[in-house]
Amino acid sequence: MTELCRAVHERYRLEPLFVADLDTYGYSALSYAAPPYRIGFYRLSAITSPATR
């Protein structure tokens, strides 16, 4: 997980609305993690205290 992604996970509670796993391969010069790729739409709610995690 990248630092930017980790920061989002630390500050927000993510509620999945729709999630799908894609078993495919990247097609660009960028480096990707190994498949499957999880994509989706999430509702983010700010975490107000450590107890709500």
N, C-alpha and C positions, 0 to 999 in steps of 0.2 A: 504494500500500500504506500502511495506517495505521501509526503509530508502534508500536502494540501488536502488530500482525502482524509488523512488521519485527523487533521484539525476540524474538518466538518463533522466527523464521527464523534469527536470529543465534545463539541459544542451543541450538537443537535441530536434529537431523537428522530430516527428515520422510520416512518411508517410506510411499508410497501403498499402501493396502490395497484400496480401491475408489474410483474417481473417475469422475464423469460430468459432461458439459457440457450445461447446460440452455439451450436457445434460446428464451427467454421474456422477458417484461417484468415489472418490479416493479409492484406494485399498491397501494403505500402512499404516504404523503407524504414518505417518506425518499428521499434521493438515492442512486442506485445507479450503478455503472459500467455501461457499455454491455454488452449480452449478447454472447456467451454467458456464463453464470454457471457457474463450476467449483465443484462441491461434492464432498465425499468424506470418507472415513474414513482417517486417517493414524496410523501408529505413530510416536511421538516418542521419540528417544534423545538424551540430553544430550550436547552436544559438550564433550569434556574438554580439548581443546587446538585451536588454530587449524589444526594439521596434519590433523585429522580431518574438516575441512569438505569 
